[in-house]
Amino acid sequence: MATAVSNSLPTWDALLTAAHAWQFCPGELRAATVRDRWLSRLSRDERARYRQLPTEKMREGYLAGRVLCRATLSRYTAVDPSRWRFGEDVYGKPTVVAPDDFKSIRFNLTHTGDLTICIVTRAGEVGVDAEETSQTVDVSTVARHFFSRTAQARLARLPSRERAARFFEQWVLKEACVKALGKGLAYAPERLTVEQDDRGEPAANGRFQFSLYRPSSNHVAAAAVLRRHRVAQVSIYWWTVSAESFEAIVEAQRDTKRTDSVRRS
Ligand SMILES: CC(C)(COP(=O)(O)OP(=O)(O)OC[C@H]1O[C@@H](n2cnc3c(N)ncnc32)[C@H](O)[C@@H]1OP(=O)(O)O)[C@@H](O)C(=O)NCCC(=O)NCCS
């Protein structure tokens, strides 16, 4: 399973052959000053959606997704986090629609309770998914609905102590794949099986590349990248990020603007 360490710098150019997954804890935005500062950087529509959500937990999760997404995209560009504009493709997958220069970037988000992950790349279409592994699931019933017969048979052959773990790994891998394709519920997930070796490492499948990662002892996450034709290989990296580093990104954009205006004057 992948580790969080990366020697690939988070630069715009690195994204041509790499996908970077940034993991964040939504609770970091709970302090009113931090929350309000970031709310003011959302679009009017996003703020309206935030206010309409019925529970504090849902609002916190939604805000974390918007903030992580904006800060992550700004990490690679000289764009202030508040300037990103998003749209949706035909099946609802979020995309960047402005600024124009950065529309080639692809990103995807996943939320589970106390964890939000945003993945970005320019190497192809990308999807990410995470699940809490402590939840109780009737593995064979769910697998019957969503897994191919081959995958069901493989699960059934595993010792029972390994079955739930492998089920969640397969689930997040398939879900990441579906999210990379962007088709959501329109895609029949039983059509897809991601091969894993004895250690659980997922194998590439055609232009699809995968990475499995354990954000905590209670979570499993997967990333899937559907490589563009001209990209031979994609490296997938995982990082943990804090709200403090988001402020550093905003500051860095301010410094760039200050330097620009000094140069112009
Ligand atoms: C959105 C979907 C793709 C995933 O939802 P989910 O697993 O409940 O939720 P996640 O937290 O992982 O992802 C939600 C995020 O995905 C993104 N998303 C929305 N629609 C998407 C789509 N069509 N494709 C990719 N990503 C999408 C959004 O950013 C969303 O977060 P936001 O609303 O805060 O912006 C949903 O259509 C779905 O549940 N599909 C299920 C497909 C399936 O059958 N899976 C079985 C796998 S074995």
The ligand as a Tripos MOL2 file, in Angstrom:
@<TRIPOS>MOLECULE
LIG
   48    50     1     0     0
SMALL
NO_CHARGES

@<TRIPOS>ATOM
      1 C1        -20.9130   11.2440   -6.6070 C.3       1 LIG1
      2 C2        -20.6960    9.7420   -6.6830 C.3       1 LIG1
      3 C3        -19.8680    9.4150   -7.8990 C.3       1 LIG1
      4 C4        -19.8720    9.3340   -5.4680 C.3       1 LIG1
      5 O1        -20.4940    9.7180   -4.2570 O.3       1 LIG1
      6 P1        -20.0820    9.2130   -2.8480 P.3       1 LIG1
      7 O2        -19.1840    8.0200   -2.8850 O.co2     1 LIG1
      8 O3        -21.3080    9.0960   -2.0730 O.co2     1 LIG1
      9 O4        -19.3150   10.4500   -2.2250 O.3       1 LIG1
     10 P2        -17.8110   10.9130   -2.1980 P.3       1 LIG1
     11 O5        -17.6590   11.6600   -0.9390 O.co2     1 LIG1
     12 O6        -16.8060    9.8660   -2.4730 O.co2     1 LIG1
     13 O7        -17.7390   11.9440   -3.4430 O.3       1 LIG1
     14 C5        -18.5060   13.1110   -3.4630 C.3       1 LIG1
     15 C6        -17.8250   14.0990   -4.3650 C.3       1 LIG1
     16 O8        -17.6610   13.5200   -5.6730 O.3       1 LIG1
     17 C7        -17.7250   14.5640   -6.6390 C.3       1 LIG1
     18 N1        -18.6720   14.1200   -7.6720 N.ar      1 LIG1
     19 C8        -19.9870   14.4270   -7.8330 C.ar      1 LIG1
     20 N2        -20.4740   13.8020   -8.9390 N.ar      1 LIG1
     21 C9        -19.4440   13.1190   -9.4810 C.ar      1 LIG1
     22 C10       -19.3140   12.2980  -10.6360 C.ar      1 LIG1
     23 N3        -20.3290   12.0630  -11.4610 N.pl3     1 LIG1
     24 N4        -18.1040   11.7500  -10.8900 N.ar      1 LIG1
     25 C11       -17.0470   11.9830  -10.0880 C.ar      1 LIG1
     26 N5        -17.1210   12.7550   -8.9680 N.ar      1 LIG1
     27 C12       -18.3000   13.3150   -8.6730 C.ar      1 LIG1
     28 C13       -18.1580   15.8380   -5.9210 C.3       1 LIG1
     29 O9        -17.0180   16.6620   -5.7540 O.3       1 LIG1
     30 C14       -18.6480   15.3360   -4.5780 C.3       1 LIG1
     31 O10       -18.3760   16.2120   -3.5070 O.3       1 LIG1
     32 P3        -19.1120   17.6550   -3.3510 P.3       1 LIG1
     33 O11       -20.5680   17.3890   -3.5350 O.co2     1 LIG1
     34 O12       -18.7420   18.1290   -1.9840 O.co2     1 LIG1
     35 O13       -18.5120   18.5150   -4.4300 O.co2     1 LIG1
     36 C15       -22.0790    9.0920   -6.7600 C.3       1 LIG1
     37 O14       -22.5930    9.2400   -8.0260 O.3       1 LIG1
     38 C16       -22.1250    7.6440   -6.4310 C.2       1 LIG1
     39 O15       -22.4110    7.3100   -5.3150 O.2       1 LIG1
     40 N6        -21.8570    6.7070   -7.3180 N.am      1 LIG1
     41 C17       -21.8880    5.3110   -6.9570 C.3       1 LIG1
     42 C18       -21.3480    4.4880   -8.0600 C.3       1 LIG1
     43 C19       -21.3730    3.0600   -7.6510 C.2       1 LIG1
     44 O16       -22.2330    2.3200   -8.0460 O.2       1 LIG1
     45 N7        -20.3940    2.6140   -6.8160 N.am      1 LIG1
     46 C20       -20.2210    1.2900   -6.4320 C.3       1 LIG1
     47 C21       -18.7360    1.0010   -6.4220 C.3       1 LIG1
     48 S1        -18.4020   -0.6610   -6.0540 S.3       1 LIG1
@<TRIPOS>BOND
     1     1     2 1
     2     2     3 1
     3     2     4 1
     4     2    36 1
     5     4     5 1
     6     5     6 1
     7     6     7 2
     8     6     8 1
     9     6     9 1
    10     9    10 1
    11    10    11 2
    12    10    12 1
    13    10    13 1
    14    13    14 1
    15    14    15 1
    16    15    16 1
    17    15    30 1
    18    16    17 1
    19    17    18 1
    20    17    28 1
    21    18    19 ar
    22    18    27 ar
    23    19    20 ar
    24    20    21 ar
    25    21    22 ar
    26    21    27 ar
    27    22    23 1
    28    22    24 ar
    29    24    25 ar
    30    25    26 ar
    31    26    27 ar
    32    28    29 1
    33    28    30 1
    34    30    31 1
    35    31    32 1
    36    32    33 2
    37    32    34 1
    38    32    35 1
    39    36    37 1
    40    36    38 1
    41    38    39 2
    42    38    40 1
    43    40    41 1
    44    41    42 1
    45    42    43 1
    46    43    44 2
    47    43    45 1
    48    45    46 1
    49    46    47 1
    50    47    48 1
@<TRIPOS>SUBSTRUCTURE
     1 LIG1         1 GROUP 0 **** ****
